[in-house]
Amino acid sequence: MGHLSTHVLDTMNGCPAAGMAVRLERIHADRVEIIKTLHLNHDGRNDGGPLLNAQEMAVGRYRLVFAVAAYFRARGVVLPEPAFLDEVPLDFGIADAAGHYHVPLLASPWAYSTYRGS
């Protein structure tokens, strides 16, 4: 059964990014549709399980937007104005609606990386 999930790790503090705001969008040819907004739990994951479950999965273009600067400011990190990284958008495609797509983010105020996880 296909589904979409994410997990964010705070590489500055060596912990899950608990409380980080995340937005899931579907990218259409003529518009962007906000599907879901959430805050990550204590483990840096979505409390409600997958971001898209098997019934919601569909082939197409998607974007996850991570509120990196707001998260680090809330942790007391002094950032310049404007922050080097504010929101980090990750555009990706779902080619197989029955597949498992895991989109993790490793983030600090100055760098990030991602990959298709398992």
N, C-alpha and C positions, 0 to 999 in steps of 0.2 A: 504494500500500500504506500503510495507516494505521500510525501509531506515536506514542508519547508521549516527549517529551524535555524536559530542563531545562538551564538554564545560570545560574550565579550569579556576579554581579560584586560585589566589595567596593568600595563607593563611598567609604569612608573612606580606603582606601589606593590606590585607582585600579588594581585588579588583579582577576583571577579569584579566587574564594573557594576556593582549593585546600585540600582537607582537610575542608571543611565536611561534617558528617553530615546526611543526608537520609533521610527515611522516606516511602515511598509506601503509601497506604492506600486500600482500596475501602470506601465507605460503603454499607452495606446498611440496610434499614429497621430491623432489630433489633440490629445489631452493626457493628463496624468491624473489617475484616480487614487485617492488615499484609501487603502484597504483597512489599515489598522494602525493605531498608535498605542504604545505601551511603555512601561518602565520595567527594567530588568530586575529580577529578584536577587536574593542574597548570593546566588550562584552565578549571576551574570546571564541568566536565561529568562525566557518568557514563562511566567507562572502558569499560564493557561495551556501549556504544552506547545505543540507545533504552531508556527505562525499561520500556516495553511495546512489543513488536514487533507486526507485523501479525497473527500468530496469537494473541497475548495480548490484543489490543484488544477491548473490549466496551463497549457503551453503558452508562452509569451515572454515579454520583457518586463522585468521588475526592478525595483530600486529599494534598498534599505538605506535609511538616513539615520545616522547615529549622532546624537547631540554631545559631541566630545568636549567642547569648551565648557558648556554648562555643567557637565558632570565634574570636570576637574575643578572648576570654580567652587562648586558645592562642597568639594573635599578640602577647600581652603588653599588651593594652588593659585598663586598670583600669576595671572597671565597678562601679556600686553594687550592693548586695545588698538586695533582689533587683534584677536587671538590668531596665532599662526594657523591652527586648525580649529574651525568652528564646528560646522556640521560636516560629517564625512558621508558622502553619498556613494553607495556601491551599486552599480548597475550590473545586472546579470540576467541570463536567460534560462528559462525552464523549457527544455526541449522534450522531456519525457514526463508527462503528468503522473506516471506511476513510479517515478524515481524518488529517491531520498536526496534532497538538496539541503545541505548544511552550510551556512555562510557565517563562519566565525570572523571576529575582528580582534586583533591585538592592537591596543592603542595607548599612546602617551600624548601629552600636549603637543609634541613635535613630530610624531611619526605614527604610521599605522601600517598594518599588513593584513592580508586576507588570503583565503584559498578556499577551494571547494573541499569541505571536510567530509567525514564519514559518519 
